[in-house]
């Protein structure tokens, strides 16, 4: 009986020690890793939400600018400023044009135009909503119980003279409904980082670029801890069924490698995302990303009623360089051409590698004449490199341009194929001249 009691006592001690050691050496590190990952996931979702809002705000800003910058509107306001037309004449002309200009914008709640002397000359929608905003500011965001609204104000100038302003309010609630299906995260817009502390919530704040507002995302601690209960059950079962040395060994291996595994997974995920968007040799966008961006730029061209030009580029004599100097030098050749194009294009433009020796340059808000000017800079850079004999071969490109007319419904594939055909004609022309 004494031996049985002693064995039972030793068993109890073993179980207690196993639970304590497993909790300290195994459960706590795993629990902390789950918590850290949950918080990081929350931060990533809020950062993504903030980025989406920034893109939408930029789009709405451009929409109002497109109305404000119309020449015939400025001309009438300028005439009123110089007392060449009356206020009634200005209103009669402006109201119809203004309504026609803003009526196409989705999610527009209200809009109005004021002259330089503060008089209202055109309106659209329910103007009572302006009472919720400080219209002395150029931008504002307000969140009510069921709606989030954005106000944008744009001043109108001609020849440096202030002629008035346009101001519009949009419903941007849908942005929050689209980005994340996780209903456990509560979003809000604030103009301050000072928040009431709540120990039951985990909160992350991200500033919305080019505004004085912040996106606040909150989630209950139970959301972060939702995976910990499974880890706890496994740990206690583990402590009863595995001997102390096995537990210690498991702890040693897991504790040493847990962070490395998490970091490797994170790094691998970042690399996968990078490879999905960028060309590994040049660092510029790859074919998939280049075409995806072109589709978006084409939609923006339709919205803003602005032209867009596509340039298909082919490196001259790359095969000859590969055969003569080897593929390593050929890669250096490709990288040189890519770097020059990337450096010389405008800020709004982008270049992507379509594969091999082919590239695509997209020029938003630009016709073929403007694109040719940029290409002249690129060709000048190549001539300069050739004159200095920095490479044991001549650097040159063939290219073709295709212009997109807004709302012409021309497909992206058609734009690219037209530019490709013109590029081949340009290449044949260069060959006939001995290049």
C-alpha positions in Angstrom: 0.0 0.0 0.0 2.8 2.4 0.9 4.5 1.6 -2.4 1.2 2.3 -4.2 0.8 5.5 -2.4 4.4 6.5 -3.2 3.9 5.6 -6.9 0.6 7.6 -7.0 2.4 10.5 -5.3 5.2 10.4 -7.8 2.7 10.3 -10.6 0.9 13.3 -9.3 4.3 15.1 -8.9 5.2 14.1 -12.5 1.9 15.4 -13.9 2.2 18.7 -12.0 5.8 19.2 -13.0 4.9 18.3 -16.6 2.1 20.8 -16.7 4.3 23.5 -15.2 7.2 22.9 -17.5 5.0 22.6 -20.6 3.2 25.8 -19.7 6.4 27.7 -19.2 8.4 26.1 -22.1 5.8 25.3 -24.7 2.4 26.9 -24.1 3.5 30.5 -23.4 5.8 30.9 -26.5 3.1 29.4 -28.8 0.4 31.6 -27.2 2.5 34.7 -27.7 3.2 33.8 -31.3 -0.5 33.4 -31.9 -1.2 36.8 -30.3 1.6 38.5 -32.2 0.3 37.1 -35.5 -3.3 38.1 -34.7 -2.2 41.7 -34.0 -0.1 41.8 -37.1 -3.0 40.5 -39.2 -5.2 43.3 -37.7 -2.5 45.9 -38.6 -2.2 44.6 -42.1 -6.0 44.7 -42.7 -6.2 48.3 -41.4 -3.2 49.4 -43.4 -4.8 47.8 -46.5 -8.1 49.6 -45.7 -6.3 52.9 -45.3 -4.5 52.4 -48.6 -7.8 51.7 -50.3 -9.3 54.9 -48.8 -6.3 56.9 -50.0 -6.8 55.6 -53.6 -10.5 56.5 -53.5 -9.9 60.0 -52.1 -7.3 60.6 -54.9 -9.9 59.5 -57.4 -12.6 61.7 -56.1 -10.1 64.6 -55.9 -9.4 64.1 -59.6 -13.1 63.9 -60.4 -13.8 67.3 -58.9 -10.7 68.8 -60.5 -11.9 67.6 -63.9 -15.1 69.7 -63.4 -13.3 72.7 -61.9 -10.7 72.9 -64.7 -13.1 73.1 -67.6 -12.2 76.1 -69.8 -15.7 77.3 -70.7 -16.6 77.4 -67.0 -13.5 79.5 -66.1 -14.3 81.8 -69.1 -17.8 82.6 -67.8 -16.6 83.2 -64.3 -13.9 85.4 -65.6 -16.5 87.4 -67.5 -18.5 87.8 -64.4 -15.4 88.8 -62.4 -14.8 91.5 -65.0 -18.5 92.5 -64.9 -19.1 91.6 -68.5 -22.1 89.4 -67.6 -24.6 89.5 -64.8 -25.1 87.1 -61.9 -28.3 85.8 -63.4 -26.6 85.2 -66.8 -23.8 83.3 -65.0 -26.3 81.2 -63.1 -28.4 80.5 -66.2 -25.3 79.3 -68.0 -23.7 77.4 -65.1 -26.5 75.4 -63.6 -27.2 73.2 -66.6 -23.5 72.7 -67.3 -22.7 72.0 -63.7 -25.5 69.4 -63.3 -24.4 67.7 -66.5 -20.8 67.6 -65.3 -21.4 66.1 -61.9 -24.4 63.9 -62.6 -22.2 61.0 -63.9 -20.3 60.6 -60.7 -21.3 57.6 -58.5 -22.0 58.1 -54.8 -22.3 61.9 -55.2 -24.6 63.2 -52.5 -24.5 67.0 -53.2 -22.4 69.6 -54.9 -22.4 73.3 -55.5 -20.4 76.1 -57.1 -19.7 79.6 -55.7 -18.4 82.7 -57.4 -15.4 84.7 -56.2 -17.8 86.9 -54.1 -19.2 83.9 -52.3 -22.5 83.7 -54.1 -24.0 80.4 -55.0 -24.3 79.9 -58.8 -25.0 76.2 -59.3 -26.2 73.3 -57.1 -26.8 69.6 -57.2 -28.5 67.2 -54.7 -29.4 67.8 -51.0 -27.6 70.9 -49.9 -28.5 70.4 -46.2 -25.7 67.9 -45.9 -23.2 70.8 -46.2 -24.3 71.9 -42.7 -22.4 68.9 -41.3 -19.0 70.0 -42.7 -16.6 72.9 -42.1 -16.7 74.2 -45.7 -13.7 76.5 -45.0 -11.5 73.5 -45.3 -10.5 71.9 -48.6 -11.2 68.3 -47.4 -13.3 66.7 -44.7 -14.6 63.3 -43.6 -17.6 62.7 -41.4 -18.9 59.4 -40.0 -22.5 59.1 -38.8 -24.3 56.1 -37.5 -24.9 54.6 -40.9 -22.8 56.6 -43.4 -19.3 57.9 -44.0 -19.1 61.1 -46.2 -16.2 62.8 -47.9 -16.1 66.6 -48.7 -13.8 67.9 -51.4 -13.4 71.6 -52.2 -11.5 72.9 -55.3 -10.7 76.6 -56.0 -11.1 77.9 -59.5 -8.4 80.2 -60.9 -7.7 81.8 -64.3 -4.5 83.7 -65.0 -3.8 83.6 -61.3 -7.1 85.3 -60.4 -9.4 83.6 -57.9 -12.8 83.1 -59.5 -14.7 80.9 -57.0 -14.8 77.2 -56.0 -16.5 73.9 -56.4 -17.4 71.8 -53.4 -18.9 68.2 -53.4 -19.8 65.6 -50.9 -19.6 61.8 -51.7 -20.8 58.8 -49.8 -17.8 56.6 -49.3 -19.4 54.0 -47.0 -19.1 51.3 -49.6 -15.3 51.4 -49.3 -15.5 49.8 -45.9 -18.0 47.2 -47.1 -15.8 46.0 -50.0 -12.3 45.6 -48.5 -12.9 43.1 -45.7 -15.5 40.5 -45.0 -14.3 40.1 -41.4 -17.2 41.6 -39.4 -15.3 41.3 -36.2 -13.2 44.4 -37.0 -14.8 47.8 -36.3 -13.6 50.7 -38.4 -14.0 54.4 -37.8 -12.7 57.7 -39.1 -11.2 60.1 -36.5 -9.4 63.5 -36.6 -7.3 62.7 -33.6 -5.1 59.8 -32.3 -6.4 60.3 -28.7 -8.9 57.5 -28.0 -10.7 56.3 -24.9 -8.8 53.3 -23.5 -10.7 50.0 -23.4 -8.9 47.0 -22.0 -11.3 44.7 -23.8 -10.3 46.0 -27.3 -7.1 46.0 -29.4 -6.9 49.1 -31.5 -4.6 50.1 -34.4 -4.5 53.6 -36.0 -3.2 54.4 -39.5 -3.1 58.0 -40.9 -4.8 58.5 -44.2 -2.3 60.1 -46.5 -2.8 63.7 -47.6 -5.5 64.3 -45.0 -5.7 65.2 -41.3 -7.8 62.1 -40.5 -7.0 58.7 -39.1 -8.4 55.2 -39.8 -9.1 53.4 -36.5 -9.6 49.7 -36.4 -10.7 47.9 -33.3 -11.2 44.2 -32.4 -12.0 42.4 -29.2 -9.3 40.6 -27.4 -11.3 37.4 -27.8 -10.8 37.7 -31.6 -7.0 37.7 -31.1 -7.2 34.9 -28.6 -9.6 32.7 -30.5 -7.0 30.1 -31.5 -5.4 29.9 -28.1 -7.9 27.5 -26.5 -6.9 24.7 -29.0 -3.3 25.3 -28.1 -4.1 25.1 -24.4 -5.9 21.7 -24.8 -3.1 20.2 -26.8 -0.5 21.4 -24.3 -2.2 19.9 -21.3 -2.8 16.5 -23.1 0.9 16.7 -24.1 2.0 17.3 -20.5 0.1 14.2 -19.3 1.1 11.8 -22.0 4.8 12.8 -22.7 7.6 12.4 -20.3 9.5 15.4 -18.9 12.5 14.9 -21.1 10.4 14.8 -24.2 8.6 17.9 -23.2 12.0 19.7 -22.6 13.3 18.5 -25.9 10.1 19.6 -27.7 10.4 23.0 -26.0 14.0 23.4 -27.0 13.3 22.6 -30.7 10.1 24.7 -30.9 11.4 27.7 -28.9 14.5 27.8 -31.1 12.8 27.5 -34.4 9.3 29.0 -33.9 10.3 32.6 -34.7 12.6 31.4 -37.5 9.7 29.5 -39.1 7.3 32.5 -38.7 9.9 34.8 -40.2 10.7 32.5 -43.1 7.0 32.2 -43.9 6.6 35.9 -43.7 9.7 36.4 -46.0 8.5 33.8 -48.4 5.1 35.4 -48.6 6.6 38.8 -49.3 8.8 37.3 -52.0 5.8 35.6 -53.6 3.9 38.9 -53.7 7.0 40.6 -55.1 7.5 38.0 -57.8 3.8 38.2 -58.7 4.2 41.9 -59.5 7.8 42.6 -60.6 10.3 41.2 -63.1 13.2 39.6 -61.2 16.0 40.9 -63.5 15.0 44.6 -63.9 12.8 45.2 -60.9 10.1 46.8 -62.9 6.5 45.5 -63.3 6.2 42.2 -65.1 3.8 41.4 -67.9 0.8 40.4 -65.7 1.1 43.5 -63.6 1.7 45.8 -66.6 -1.5 44.6 -68.4 -3.5 44.8 -65.1 -2.4 48.4 -64.6 -3.1 49.3 -68.2 -6.7 48.1 -67.8 -7.0 50.4 -64.7 -5.4 53.4 -66.5 -7.8 52.8 -69.5 -10.8 53.0 -67.1 -9.4 56.2 -65.6 -9.0 57.7 -69.1 -12.7 57.0 -69.7 -13.7 58.6 -66.4 -11.4 61.7 -66.8 -12.0 62.0 -70.5 -8.3 62.0 -71.1 -6.1 60.3 -73.8 -3.7 57.5 -73.0 -0.8 56.3 -75.1 0.8 52.9 -75.2 4.4 52.3 -76.4 5.6 48.8 -77.3 9.4 48.6 -77.1 11.8 46.0 -78.5 15.6 46.0 -77.7 17.7 46.0 -80.9 20.3 43.3 -81.5 19.8 41.5 -78.1 20.2 38.1 -79.7 23.5 39.2 -81.3 24.8 40.5 -77.9 23.8 37.1 -76.3 25.5 35.1 -79.0 28.7 37.3 -79.0 29.2 38.2 -75.4 27.0 35.7 -73.5 23.7 35.8 -71.7 25.2 37.5 -68.6 26.1 40.5 -70.8 22.7 40.2 -72.4 21.0 40.6 -69.0 23.2 43.6 -68.4 22.0 45.0 -71.7 18.4 44.5 -70.8 18.9 46.1 -67.3 20.6 49.1 -68.8 17.7 49.7 -71.3 15.1 49.2 -68.5 16.9 51.6 -66.1 17.1 54.4 -68.7 13.4 54.1 -69.6 12.5 54.0 -65.9 14.6 57.2 -65.2 13.3 59.2 -68.2 9.6 58.5 -68.1 7.2 60.9 -66.3 6.0 60.4 -62.7 2.6 59.3 -63.9 4.0 56.8 -66.5 5.2 53.3 -65.9 7.2 50.7 -67.8 6.8 46.9 -67.6 8.7 44.0 -69.1 6.5 41.9 -71.4 9.2 39.2 -71.7 12.6 38.7 -73.3 13.6 41.9 -75.0 10.1 43.5 -75.1 8.8 46.2 -72.9 5.5 48.2 -72.5 5.4 51.9 -71.5 2.1 53.4 -70.6 1.6 57.2 -70.7 -1.6 58.3 -68.9 -3.1 61.7 -69.7 -0.9 61.9 -72.8 -1.2 61.8 -76.6 1.3 60.3 -79.0 3.0 63.7 -79.4 3.7 63.9 -75.7 4.9 60.3 -75.7 7.3 61.0 -78.5 8.9 63.8 -76.4 9.6 61.3 -73.6 11.0 58.8 -76.0 13.3 61.5 -77.5 14.8 61.8 -74.0 15.3 58.1 -73.8 16.9 57.9 -77.2 19.2 60.8 -76.3 20.4 58.9 -73.3 21.2 55.9 -75.5 23.1 58.1 -77.9 25.1 59.5 -75.0 26.0 56.0 -73.7 27.0 54.9 -77.2 29.2 58.0 -77.8 31.1 57.2 -74.5 31.6 53.5 -75.6 30.4 52.3 -72.1 29.3 49.0 -73.7 31.0 46.9 -76.4 27.9 47.2 -78.6 25.4 49.8 -79.6 22.4 50.4 -77.4 19.1 51.0 -79.2 15.4 50.2 -79.3 12.6 50.0 -81.8 9.2 51.2 -80.7 5.6 51.7 -81.8 2.8 54.0 -80.3 -0.9 53.4 -80.0 -3.2 56.1 -78.7 -6.4 55.4 -76.8 -9.3 57.8 -77.3 -11.6 58.0 -74.2 -14.7 55.9 -74.3 -13.8 54.4 -77.7 -14.1 50.9 -76.1 -10.9 49.8 -77.7 -9.6 46.7 -75.9 -6.3 46.6 -74.1 -5.1 43.7 -76.3 -5.9 45.8 -79.4 -3.9 48.7 -78.1 -0.9 46.5 -77.4 -1.1 44.7 -80.8 -1.3 48.1 -82.7 1.7 49.4 -80.9 3.5 46.0 -81.5 2.8 46.3 -85.3 4.1 49.8 -85.4 7.2 48.7 -83.5 8.0 46.1 -86.1 7.6 48.7 -88.9 10.0 50.9 -87.0 12.4 48.0 -86.6 12.3 47.3 -90.4 12.9 51.0 -91.1 16.0 51.0 -88.9 17.3 47.8 -90.6 16.9 49.4 -94.0 19.1 52.2 -92.8 21.7 49.8 -91.6 21.1 50.1 -87.8 
